[in-house]
Amino acid sequence: MSAETTSSGSAAGGSARLVRTLVVGVAAVLQVGVAVPFTVGLGLLAPLWGIIAGWALWSASAASLVWTARRTPLATPIVPVLNAGLLWLLVAVGDTWFGWTA
């Protein structure tokens, strides 16, 4: 009986680990996906200091993603969503207050 419990317990642990790995992997792909339209796109809109600020924000968010993945892996998809929102806000503020245009 203990062999069945051990094997079923490890199977449940293996599937939970797989889910956590998949969630973190999707969040990492989303984080890289955020870099393309927002952070790289800043080069078309912003002066050098705005580009540096955008890359610094993206880098801090990537570090936050790693930190979150180690502590609460299922919460990692929140990080790229927040990063996209903050970068969009940076572009919107730059357009409104500083006149950034393409």
Stockholm file with secondary structure:
# STOCKHOLM 1.0

chainA/1-102         MSAETTSSGSAAGGSARLVRTLVVGVAAVLQVGVAVPFTVGLGLLAPLWGIIAGWALWSASAASLVWTARRTPLATPIVPVLNAGLLWLLVAVGDTWFGWTA
#=GR chainA/1-102 SS CHHHHHHHHHHHHHHHHHHHHHHHHHHHHHHHHHIIIIIITHHHHSCHHHHHHHHHHHHHHHHHHHHHHHHCGGGTTHHHHHHHHHHHHHHHHHHHHHCCCC
#=GC SS_cons         CHHHHHHHHHHHHHHHHHHHHHHHHHHHHHHHHHIIIIIITHHHHSCHHHHHHHHHHHHHHHHHHHHHHHHCGGGTTHHHHHHHHHHHHHHHHHHHHHCCCC
//
